[in-house]
Amino acid sequence: MKMTTEKLKDNLNELGVAKRQYSLSNELIADAIILNKHYNVWEVFYLDEKGNRANEKNFDTEGEACFYIYQLFKNAKVVELKFKINTK
């Protein structure tokens, strides 16, 4: 089953990711991972406090972009648990 933004929201919630850490609706939130649909391209990037984009990746489908975001947060959670880092 392909991942949608709605399913991604549910998955991120299950991982315990704070809503302030991401935007899935083209809203530009500083210090967050952004999913932005630009014409037929799904863009994923980190937006810093000054409005600069970093680690930008482009995808052809919503499912690919959502899976990438899920993997980013899932991997971060693994590191957080392994090293007992509290990011909240």
Contacts in CASP RR format, 6 or more apart in sequence:
PFRMAT RR
TARGET T0000
AUTHOR 0000-0000-0000
METHOD contacts of the structure
MODEL  1
MKMTTEKLKDNLNELGVAKRQYSLSNELIADAIILNKHYNVWEVFYLDEK
GNRANEKNFDTEGEACFYIYQLFKNAKVVELKFKINTK
2 61 0 8 1.000
2 62 0 8 1.000
2 63 0 8 1.000
3 11 0 8 1.000
3 62 0 8 1.000
3 63 0 8 1.000
3 66 0 8 1.000
3 67 0 8 1.000
3 70 0 8 1.000
4 62 0 8 1.000
4 63 0 8 1.000
4 66 0 8 1.000
5 24 0 8 1.000
5 25 0 8 1.000
5 35 0 8 1.000
5 62 0 8 1.000
5 66 0 8 1.000
7 66 0 8 1.000
8 24 0 8 1.000
8 66 0 8 1.000
8 69 0 8 1.000
8 70 0 8 1.000
9 24 0 8 1.000
11 70 0 8 1.000
12 22 0 8 1.000
12 69 0 8 1.000
12 70 0 8 1.000
12 73 0 8 1.000
15 73 0 8 1.000
15 74 0 8 1.000
15 77 0 8 1.000
16 77 0 8 1.000
17 73 0 8 1.000
17 77 0 8 1.000
18 88 0 8 1.000
20 29 0 8 1.000
20 31 0 8 1.000
20 32 0 8 1.000
21 32 0 8 1.000
21 33 0 8 1.000
21 73 0 8 1.000
22 29 0 8 1.000
22 32 0 8 1.000
22 33 0 8 1.000
22 34 0 8 1.000
22 35 0 8 1.000
22 69 0 8 1.000
22 73 0 8 1.000
23 29 0 8 1.000
23 32 0 8 1.000
23 33 0 8 1.000
23 34 0 8 1.000
23 35 0 8 1.000
24 35 0 8 1.000
24 69 0 8 1.000
25 35 0 8 1.000
26 35 0 8 1.000
26 36 0 8 1.000
26 37 0 8 1.000
27 34 0 8 1.000
28 34 0 8 1.000
28 36 0 8 1.000
28 47 0 8 1.000
28 51 0 8 1.000
29 47 0 8 1.000
30 47 0 8 1.000
30 48 0 8 1.000
30 49 0 8 1.000
30 51 0 8 1.000
31 47 0 8 1.000
31 48 0 8 1.000
31 49 0 8 1.000
32 46 0 8 1.000
32 47 0 8 1.000
33 44 0 8 1.000
33 45 0 8 1.000
33 46 0 8 1.000
33 69 0 8 1.000
33 72 0 8 1.000
33 73 0 8 1.000
34 43 0 8 1.000
34 44 0 8 1.000
34 45 0 8 1.000
34 46 0 8 1.000
34 47 0 8 1.000
35 42 0 8 1.000
35 43 0 8 1.000
35 44 0 8 1.000
35 65 0 8 1.000
35 66 0 8 1.000
35 69 0 8 1.000
36 42 0 8 1.000
36 43 0 8 1.000
36 44 0 8 1.000
36 45 0 8 1.000
37 43 0 8 1.000
37 62 0 8 1.000
40 60 0 8 1.000
41 58 0 8 1.000
41 59 0 8 1.000
41 60 0 8 1.000
42 58 0 8 1.000
42 59 0 8 1.000
42 60 0 8 1.000
42 61 0 8 1.000
42 62 0 8 1.000
42 63 0 8 1.000
42 64 0 8 1.000
42 65 0 8 1.000
43 56 0 8 1.000
43 57 0 8 1.000
43 58 0 8 1.000
43 59 0 8 1.000
43 65 0 8 1.000
44 56 0 8 1.000
44 57 0 8 1.000
44 58 0 8 1.000
44 59 0 8 1.000
44 65 0 8 1.000
44 68 0 8 1.000
44 69 0 8 1.000
45 53 0 8 1.000
45 54 0 8 1.000
45 55 0 8 1.000
45 56 0 8 1.000
45 57 0 8 1.000
46 53 0 8 1.000
46 54 0 8 1.000
46 55 0 8 1.000
47 53 0 8 1.000
47 54 0 8 1.000
48 54 0 8 1.000
57 65 0 8 1.000
57 68 0 8 1.000
59 65 0 8 1.000
59 68 0 8 1.000
76 87 0 8 1.000
79 85 0 8 1.000
80 86 0 8 1.000
80 87 0 8 1.000
END
